[in-house]
């Protein structure tokens, strides 16, 4: 026999073993089914020219659902699938990323996906008027202590957002300006 050329199985049992290995069944599972060792099964399949590169492991790997790396990156970046991201204009995607970056930079928690962010803007009817300036519109939190998430955001003019921020600052300052009381009692 010439080296490297597969020799075909000689028995019905060997043919069945090779058929199972071609389907992706492990050598160990085949061995248990036929009462043979892993090594005996490996030798039978090798005689037929089958290896883990063209049967067994290769078949199992091919059968696994392969998730595209770009799909994983899209879900991490935008919180949605590639198909959903493709339905959004480039300018809106850039605006979403810019907004998320600024919110995170401020220390707030961002819990909106691109799809949710866009839905809030579309529901407000102000997406085309989004942007800088006193009369431009922006997204702000209703409860400033909560995260940026659906139900805790609203679209307001930038002038209104600044007014609210100043009111919060004044409120904080008034709470912090409590008179200091010095006790004359001895500490136990």
N, C-alpha and C positions, 0 to 999 in steps of 0.2 A: 504494500500500500504506500502511495506517495504521501509524503508529509504535507499537512495543511489541507488536504482534501477530506471533506467529511465522509464518514462511512455511515450508511443508512442503518437504522435500527433493524435488528434481525428478528425480533420477536414482537408479538402483539403487545406484551407488557411494555417493552421499550418504546414502541410507537405511542402508546397511551401516555407514558411518562413525558416524552418529548412534546406531545400535543398540549399537556397541562403546562409545561414550562413555557411553551410559546404563548400561552394565554396569560402568563405573568404570575403563575402560582409559584410560591417559594420552594426551593429545593427541600427545605426541612418539612414543609407541609406535604409535599409529594412523597417524601421518604416515609412519613408517618402513615400515609394512605396505603402504601405498598409494603410496609414493614421492612424498609431498607434504610440504611444510614444516609446522611446528607452527602457524604463522600461518594457512596455508590451511585446515587442519583446524579451527582456532578459528573462522574465518569461516563455514565450512560448518555447524558445530554452532550457532553464534550465529544463523544464518539460520533454523534450525529451532527457535529459542527455548531452546536448551540452554546452560547456563553451569556454572561450577564449583560453583554453589550448588544446582543441581537435578540434576546429573549429574556424572560424572567424580570430582572430589575429594570431593564430598558422599557419593557412593556408597562410595568407599574408606574414608572416615572412619566411616560407619555400619557397615561390615563389620568393622572392627577390634573386637576384644573389649574392651569397656569395663569396666575394673575400678572398682568402687565405691570412693569415697574412704573410706567408713567401713570397708570390708574392709581397706584398707591401714593405716588407723589401728589397727584391731583386731590385725592381725598385728604391728605395731610395739609395741603396748602389752602384749598378752597372749601373743604368739607362736603364735596359733592363729586359725582362721577365725571368722567371726561365728556360724556355726552351732554350732561347738564351744563358743564363749563363752556362747551362749544356754542351753546345757545345764547350766551351772554356776550355782548359787544366788548371789544378789547378795552375801550375807555372805561366801561363799568367795572371790568375786572381790575384794572389799575387803580381805580378809585376805591374799590373794596380793600385791596391790599394796603393802600396808603392809609385809609381810615383805620384798619386793624392795627397797623404799625403805630400810629399816633395814640390810639387807645391803650395799647400795651405799654407804650413808653410812659404814659401817665400813671401806670400802676394798676389800672382797672383790668378786670377779667373780661376777655372776649369770648363769647359763646355763640356767635352767629356764623352760619355758613354763607357762602356766596348766594345761594338760592334764597335763604331767609332774609339776608340783607337787602337783596333786590326786591323781594316781595314787600318788605316794609316800605321801601321807596315807591314802588309802583302803587301800593294801596293809598299812599298819601297824595299821589298825583303831582308830586313836586320834583321828580327825578331830573327833569330838564332844567330846573331852577336851582339845583344843588351847586354849592360852591362858596367862595369867599365873599366878603362884603357884608355890610349890615343887613341888606335885604336878601342875601342869599340864604339858602336853607341848609340845615345840617341835622344830623341825628344826635340826640342826646338821651341820657337815661332819665327815667321818671324818678326812680329811687336811686339817688346818687351813690348809696352804699352798696347797691346790688350790681351784678355783672351786666354787660351789654348782651342782652338776650331778648328773644321775642317775648313781648308782654311787658318788658321793662324799658323799651325805647320808644321815642316818638320823634317826629320831624317838626322842627320849629325854625323860625328865622334865627340867624346868627345873633341878631340884636337881642332876642329873647333869651338865647342861651347865655350870653354874656350877663344879662340882667340877673338870671338865676344864679350864675356862678358868684356874682358879687353879693347877692343876698345870702348865699351859703357862707361866704367868707365873713360877712358881718355877723352872722349868727354864731359862727365858731369863735370869733373874737370876743363877743359878748359873754359867751359861756366860759371862756378861759380867763376873763378878767374878774375873778372872784376876789374879794378882799382876804388878805392873809390874816389868820387869827393865831396869835402867839399865846400859848398856854403858860400860865405861871405855876401850874401844878407840877409837882415833882413826878417824874416817871417812876413807876414801880419796878 
